[in-house]
Amino acid sequence: MSNIKEAEVLVIGGGPAGLAAAVSAARSGAKVVILERENKAGGILKQCIHNGFGLKYFNEELTGPEYAERFIDMLEGLPIELYTDTMVLSVNRDRMVTAVSQQLGFVTWHAKAIVLAMGCRERTRGALQIAGDRPAGVFTAGCAQRLVNLEGYMPGREVVILGSGDIGLIMARRFTWEGAKVKLVLEIMPYSSGLNRNIVQCLHDNDIPLLFSHTVVKIHGKDRVEGITYAEVDERRNPIPGTEVYVPCDTLLLSVGLIPENELTEGLNIPMDRVTNGAVVDQNRQTDAEGVFACGNVLHVHDLVDNVSEESMIAGRSAARYALGQSGRGEPIPVKCGEHVRYTVPQKVDPAAQEPGEDLRVYFRTDNVYQNVTVELRSGDTLLARRRRMVVAPGEMENISCKYADIGKISGEISVHIITGGAK
Amino acid sequence: MFDVAIIGGGVIGCAAAWALSRYEGRFCLLEAHEDVANETSKANSAIVHAGFDAEAGTEMARLNVLGNAMFDMLHEDLEVPFIRNGSLVLAFDDEDMAHVKELYERGIKNGVPGLEIWDKARVLEKEPNISENIVGALWAPTGGITCPYELTIALGETAAMNGTEFIFNFRADKIEKDADGFTISAGDRKVRAKYIINAAGLYADEVSALAGGETFGIYPRKGEYIILDRSEGNTVSSTIFQTPSKMGKGILVTPTVDGNLLLGPTAEDGEIKDDFATTAKGLAEVRTQSTRSVPGIRFNKAIKTFAGNRAQTPVHDFHIKVSDKVPGLVHAAGICSPGLTSAPAIGEELVGLLSGIGFELKPRADYKGKRKAIRRFREMNPEERAEAIARDPRYGRIICRCETVSEAEIVEAMHRPIPARSLDAVKRRTRAGMGRCQSGFCSPYVMKLLCREHGMKMEEVTKFGGQSFIVYGKTAEPRQEDAK
């Protein structure tokens, strides 16, 4: 195979995760290549024109494009090559990456380290197997957002939204502000998976009704959506016969889950976490494949881009260290999910590989809404950290940190526990 | 004045057009929708049946076996996707096994080659994921899989390449006869032809009635399907049937030519011909019944569900004949399973019938019998990819991430002998939008390409023609109602 390009750190994806990882890798001394499939970097942030980004990271309230621009500006002066309009086709454990673009043709890179930052895709109607006709007018919320915010077209006028995830909530407000009528938001769970501030600012402030424990059971329409039938669901999330209601509308928006885009990752044959649908990683975000790191939504779906940036900075730095031959690998200790914890990232910790001076932060999500809880990070019987939280919810990612000074206390299996005062 | 007008652009109409186009004459195909393969032909099991199922002595049996044997040629000359992966009809008990033996005997009578009865061990050796509850199966090595809409498009494009005129959005509402031939109207539009081939699928009765012809009693029998991600495509390698019932061949588990796993169809008789809705009950039945054959199916890997309607008639056979009542009218009515398999043979049969009522068959001197499919970037090796991009840089711009479809292929689809003018037409020709994200990523790009290549506005782009618009207008523009 002719013409293999060499790279030190190769980042797949130029969205917020890839940009932060690239900046961090470059600042750690590596030469970086970013491969981005769209014609501009910034990823999904390009179409998130609402604000609320950067409250944690920059202590400012930015729009999505502004947040992306901050990181794009950071590329300046760093040894980072950004290739846009470039689609990666394959990755393997030898860290060979093939890609195509109009300018480059079909190219192969061999990288010393790879950062997977491909983001996620949206769950579709087909995946949910929603019955009914198959007219035009059924959109995933992100696709509708792209049409409205980037292309400048209205996908609908009378809208029903399935799913109270953040994208659905944001689009409820967006459609309303563009003059459409958002009739209803339906949520199959008894609680929302979105951020509370979005429920308030998008639905309550626009008088849009939200029905918990309901779902769409049928879509109607010959050429274009004409209406939907919804029904209440029981504790096992099955529709209850007799509770069906028909709502006329011309658009159904689906905000029913994000799935990490790990199709390329399949080429690496690495252990994946069945709860996150992302790779299993250590605290430096290294996967089971030597020199392959993952961060951002491709690793686990985040709620705040600020956390994506923080996580990706770790991944980028670690990738640089690996590429420059500065890191070793020890024996990772598994991180287990204690009561009420659905998953943790990282899923394993290598205490010897902890960045000097940096606290060990473990991200996690709970399985339900609880009030007045205590979160504990333990290693065997040793308590590493404890925090109190007034509310924890599945829709808001949490974290707990072990201080760097206490890393030495880690010996046995690490675990995260949520001790409840009482479930909501 | 056309010599022959074919009414209906499904696989039968396009097969008739293909078979006719070898001969001199002016031919047209009139299709109610905006593209070929818009109803039954795009929503079926995609199976090329071996031919053991149809009753011996029927037209179905005869044309199934003839049609099956033509698929190697179609694959070679027209680049129609086709894999002869073999069929297994499973028996779960002694009663099933008796059925299986009946099918074996019937198959032999029908002239189906290579049939064998296998015991449980042999079946599980070939297909380890099949249920342990089986007692044996019928193995039919000549069974295969194809892509029904690509077949339809290939047949249609070949006809178009040889001069057949394809007229879309033409739903015949009047047929008048005079001494010279027929006048077929769709509103103000009129087409004149000496002969008519009625290949109107679910609406063959309606078309026949317009001309004053006989009725066949066509009613829709719905079949619902679930299609799973390509990750599941290796679950089985052959097409797995259950023993058939009065209603049909039962629910299959089959790989598709593109590597997906297809489950279905159900069989529900109905009254509304254009009711293509899936139902909770039907989809649940697909899940339950397919699990009987293959217990480990991962339904969380479903990417799409759909339904199609078979054109069923009370007399269970094809009705391919010259009209008893209307001279010059030839029917291909009630073409339900094994209609897809039989299609190329039916096409030739119809040409034979036309010849029998006076249409002179003179081979076309400049007949182009070979058709090239759109080259798929996804199927190219690295050298071919590099060369394709060097020749046409649009191969380097991947539009559909999930199926690795490039701009070059999508643009080509829009300029083929039967051009794609909607999202679904592009999808059927290129697979853009058939992957895991179900066009969530690529649809805005395909819409913009349609605008660029066909001079459409975004508001004019449809999913499948008619009123299936994607967007209502620009965000910045006031609505008509508001501008009072």
Chai-1 contact restraints between the chains, C-beta under 6 A:
chainA,res_idxA,chainB,res_idxB,connection_type,confidence,min_distance_angstrom,max_distance_angstrom,comment,restraint_id
A,M87,B,I398,contact,1.0,0.0,6.0,A-B,restraint_1
A,V100,B,G396,contact,1.0,0.0,6.0,A-B,restraint_2
A,S101,B,G396,contact,1.0,0.0,6.0,A-B,restraint_3
A,Q102,B,P393,contact,1.0,0.0,6.0,A-B,restraint_4
A,Q102,B,G396,contact,1.0,0.0,6.0,A-B,restraint_5
A,Q102,B,R397,contact,1.0,0.0,6.0,A-B,restraint_6
A,G105,B,A386,contact,1.0,0.0,6.0,A-B,restraint_7
A,G105,B,I389,contact,1.0,0.0,6.0,A-B,restraint_8
A,F106,B,P382,contact,1.0,0.0,6.0,A-B,restraint_9
A,F106,B,R385,contact,1.0,0.0,6.0,A-B,restraint_10
A,F106,B,A386,contact,1.0,0.0,6.0,A-B,restraint_11
A,F106,B,I389,contact,1.0,0.0,6.0,A-B,restraint_12
A,R121,B,C437,contact,1.0,0.0,6.0,A-B,restraint_13
A,E122,B,G440,contact,1.0,0.0,6.0,A-B,restraint_14
A,T124,B,Q438,contact,1.0,0.0,6.0,A-B,restraint_15
A,G126,B,I303,contact,1.0,0.0,6.0,A-B,restraint_16
A,G126,B,K304,contact,1.0,0.0,6.0,A-B,restraint_17
A,G126,B,Q438,contact,1.0,0.0,6.0,A-B,restraint_18
A,A127,B,A302,contact,1.0,0.0,6.0,A-B,restraint_19
A,Q129,B,L283,contact,1.0,0.0,6.0,A-B,restraint_20
A,Q129,B,A302,contact,1.0,0.0,6.0,A-B,restraint_21
A,Q129,B,T305,contact,1.0,0.0,6.0,A-B,restraint_22
A,A131,B,T278,contact,1.0,0.0,6.0,A-B,restraint_23
A,A131,B,T279,contact,1.0,0.0,6.0,A-B,restraint_24
A,A131,B,A280,contact,1.0,0.0,6.0,A-B,restraint_25
A,G132,B,A277,contact,1.0,0.0,6.0,A-B,restraint_26
A,D133,B,A277,contact,1.0,0.0,6.0,A-B,restraint_27
A,A136,B,K463,contact,1.0,0.0,6.0,A-B,restraint_28
A,A136,B,S468,contact,1.0,0.0,6.0,A-B,restraint_29
A,A136,B,I470,contact,1.0,0.0,6.0,A-B,restraint_30
A,T140,B,G440,contact,1.0,0.0,6.0,A-B,restraint_31
A,C143,B,G440,contact,1.0,0.0,6.0,A-B,restraint_32
A,R146,B,P444,contact,1.0,0.0,6.0,A-B,restraint_33
A,L147,B,P444,contact,1.0,0.0,6.0,A-B,restraint_34
A,E151,B,P444,contact,1.0,0.0,6.0,A-B,restraint_35
A,G152,B,K474,contact,1.0,0.0,6.0,A-B,restraint_36
A,G152,B,T475,contact,1.0,0.0,6.0,A-B,restraint_37
A,Y153,B,M458,contact,1.0,0.0,6.0,A-B,restraint_38
A,Y153,B,V471,contact,1.0,0.0,6.0,A-B,restraint_39
A,Y153,B,K474,contact,1.0,0.0,6.0,A-B,restraint_40
A,M154,B,V471,contact,1.0,0.0,6.0,A-B,restraint_41
A,M154,B,Y472,contact,1.0,0.0,6.0,A-B,restraint_42
A,M154,B,G473,contact,1.0,0.0,6.0,A-B,restraint_43
A,M154,B,T475,contact,1.0,0.0,6.0,A-B,restraint_44
A,P155,B,V471,contact,1.0,0.0,6.0,A-B,restraint_45
A,R157,B,Y472,contact,1.0,0.0,6.0,A-B,restraint_46
A,E178,B,T475,contact,1.0,0.0,6.0,A-B,restraint_47
A,D223,B,G466,contact,1.0,0.0,6.0,A-B,restraint_48
A,D223,B,Q467,contact,1.0,0.0,6.0,A-B,restraint_49
A,D223,B,S468,contact,1.0,0.0,6.0,A-B,restraint_50
A,R224,B,Q467,contact,1.0,0.0,6.0,A-B,restraint_51
A,R224,B,S468,contact,1.0,0.0,6.0,A-B,restraint_52
